Amino acid sequence: MKKRRLITVVILALIWWISANSIANNILLPYPWDVALTMFAQLQRSDFYMSILFTISRLFQGLLMALVLGVLSGYVCALRHKIDDYFMPLITALKTIPNISFIILALIWLGSEKSVLLITFLILFPIFFEAAKMGVTSVDQRLLDVLAMYPETRANKFKNVYGPNMLPYVLSSLKAGVSLGFKVAIMSEVLGQVQTGIGKSMFLGKLYLDTTSIFAWTVWIILIGYSFDVLLDIGIKIMRKKFDF
């Protein structure tokens, strides 16, 4: 599998080099080697690490808020259908409103820095909400029958039945949420022109027609996103072994 993936990367790089060679214009399409040199130069600068740190910090603040509130809300709505009826129009609206609308409104309301957190939260909240709700509603009916026969406290029900059943759904949504949130956070930074962040660096590249820098940051985004996926896969495997799901 790894060999096939490597072959795909090599083919894409070759297509990139051939295309750049035929266009012969670094503003339109830089050479892969120039992008690699730019990436190496970025590693020598402290602002490179600060940009990544600030973006990831904004991402995980919004992600954590969406995860906690989304899971709690989904759990409650799955058990209380009347409350769910109030929530569903909100969830439908959050899922259907274009991301650009969130970004523009958040920028007007909160300014560039805090808007990234709000945008990330609004886009990821429905994902975690539906994952938690699905985890609760998919509990085996036989377990529910046992709970009806032998009443337990709400804490024990969550710990022994609903929580373990929600966990696989929430972990799967977390992996998708991190990737989506990372892209949305960067897009929000670009449009909001934050003081520091990956989006700000990409905006400066666009402002100065530094396409090589934009490509370099794009490659870094891919690498960081891939790192998130690898770390989450490891974490999910550990959780699966621990909780046997």
Rosetta blueprint (number, residue, H / E / L):
1 M L
2 K H
3 K H
4 R H
5 R H
6 L H
7 I H
8 T H
9 V H
10 V H
11 I H
12 L H
13 A H
14 L H
15 I H
16 W H
17 W H
18 I H
19 S H
20 A H
21 N H
22 S H
23 I H
24 A L
25 N L
26 N L
27 I L
28 L L
29 L L
30 P L
31 Y L
32 P H
33 W H
34 D H
35 V H
36 A H
37 L H
38 T H
39 M H
40 F H
41 A H
42 Q H
43 L L
44 Q L
45 R L
46 S H
47 D H
48 F H
49 Y H
50 M H
51 S H
52 I H
53 L H
54 F H
55 T H
56 I H
57 S H
58 R H
59 L H
60 F H
61 Q H
62 G H
63 L H
64 L H
65 M H
66 A H
67 L H
68 V H
69 L H
70 G H
71 V H
72 L H
73 S H
74 G H
75 Y H
76 V H
77 C H
78 A H
79 L H
80 R L
81 H H
82 K H
83 I H
84 D H
85 D H
86 Y H
87 F H
88 M H
89 P H
90 L H
91 I H
92 T H
93 A H
94 L H
95 K H
96 T H
97 I L
98 P L
99 N H
100 I H
101 S H
102 F H
103 I H
104 I H
105 L H
106 A H
107 L H
108 I H
109 W H
110 L H
111 G L
112 S H
113 E H
114 K H
115 S H
116 V H
117 L H
118 L H
119 I H
120 T H
121 F H
122 L H
123 I H
124 L H
125 F H
126 P H
127 I H
128 F H
129 F H
130 E H
131 A H
132 A H
133 K H
134 M H
135 G H
136 V H
137 T H
138 S L
139 V L
140 D L
141 Q H
142 R H
143 L H
144 L H
145 D H
146 V H
147 L H
148 A H
149 M H
150 Y L
151 P L
152 E L
153 T L
154 R H
155 A H
156 N H
157 K H
158 F H
159 K H
160 N H
161 V H
162 Y H
163 G H
164 P H
165 N H
166 M H
167 L H
168 P H
169 Y H
170 V H
171 L H
172 S H
173 S H
174 L H
175 K H
176 A H
177 G H
178 V H
179 S H
180 L H
181 G H
182 F H
183 K H
184 V H
185 A H
186 I H
187 M H
188 S H
189 E H
190 V H
191 L H
192 G H
193 Q L
194 V L
195 Q L
196 T L
197 G L
198 I H
199 G H
200 K H
201 S H
202 M H
203 F H
204 L H
205 G H
206 K H
207 L H
208 Y L
209 L L
210 D L
211 T H
212 T H
213 S H
214 I H
215 F H
216 A H
217 W H
218 T H
219 V H
220 W H
221 I H
222 I H
223 L H
224 I H
225 G H
226 Y H
227 S H
228 F H
229 D H
230 V H
231 L H
232 L H
233 D H
234 I H
235 G H
236 I H
237 K H
238 I H
239 M H
240 R H
241 K H
242 K H
243 F H
244 D L
245 F L
